[in-house]
Amino acid sequence: MLDAILQVFVTVNGFATSPFVLLVLAFIGAYLGSRVVEVIPFTRRIIERREAQAEQK
């Protein structure tokens, strides 16, 4: 198990040296982060409150 984890770290470290791969990973991370925020009920309530306040103004 530990060997597999170390192999993943070495592989990711190899990818991290390329700026193009880092840009792709950043976009994927931003997309997944936005999707997770919508799924979590607590953050969804915060977003709905902000949208309601923006509509009232």
N, C-alpha and C positions, 0 to 999 in steps of 0.2 A: 504493500500500500504506500509506504513512504517513498519507494522508488518511483512510483507513478506520479506522486505529487511533485517530487524533485524534477522529474522529466518535464512536467508541465511548466514549472517555473523556468527551466532552462529554455524551453521552446518560446515561452512568452517573452523572455529576456531577449531572445534573438529577434523577435518581431518588434520589440520596443525600440530597436536601433533605427528602424525605418520611419520617417515622419509621415509617410502616406498611410501606413498601417495604424499609426497613432491617431491620425485624423479619422479614419474609418471607425476605430474603436470609440473615439470621442462622440461621433454622431450616433453610433449604436447605443452608447451609454446614455446620451441625452434623450433619445427616443424611449428607451426602456424606463428611464427615470420619470419621464412625463406620464407614461402609461401606469406606472406603479402609483404615482400620486393620485391619479383618478380612481384607482381601485380601492385605496385605503379609505375607509369611511370617515375617519377623523379629518383627513385633509380635504376630502370632498366637501364636508360641511363648511370648512373654512373658505374654500373656493366659492361655494354657493352664497355665503354671507357677503363676500366681497363683490360678487356680481350683483346681488340685490342692492347693496349700498351704491354701487355705480349707477344702477338704473334709477334710483331715487334722486340722485343729484342732477 
